Amino acid sequence: MRDILLLDDEALVLRSLKRLLARQPDWNVEAFEDPYLALRRLQAKSFDVVISDYRMPLMDGAAFLSEVYRLQPRTMRLILSAHADRDALVTAVNEARIFRFMEKPWSEPDLLAVLEEAFAARDEILEDQMLAREARRARSENCPGS
C-alpha cells in the first residue's frame, strides 16, 4: 500500500486529485486544506509521498514541506502549484528538499508518472539505508570490541 498526503487550500483541487489518485490500486490518499492538521497527521502516520500547493494563506508550501522533511525525512515531497517564482522554487529545493515541482493544471499521465518515480526513489533510499545498517551490523559482529 502506498500512502499519499495531499495539501491544498482549494477544496476543488483536492477533490480532483483525490479522485484521480484513488483510482490507482493500492494507493491510500488523505487530503487536507489546513497545513496544521496535515502536520498533526504526519506526526501520527508515515507517508510515502506528500504533495503540497505552494501558495496558501496559512503556510506556504516550502515551509510546510520543510516541516515534512523534519518529521519524515524519507518521505518524498512534491510541490504542485500554479504560482511559483524562481526564488520560491530555490527555497523549496534548498529548505524542503523537494523531489519535484509540477505546475497546475497538471497532466494526469505526467502526475501519475512522477508519483511512480517518487515511490521508486523512496524505495531506493529505504533499501540503501537497510543495506547500510546490515553492513554496519556485519562489521560490528566481525570486529568485536569496536
Order of alpha helices (4+ residues) and beta strands (2+ residues): beta-alpha-beta-alpha-beta-alpha-beta-alpha-beta-alpha
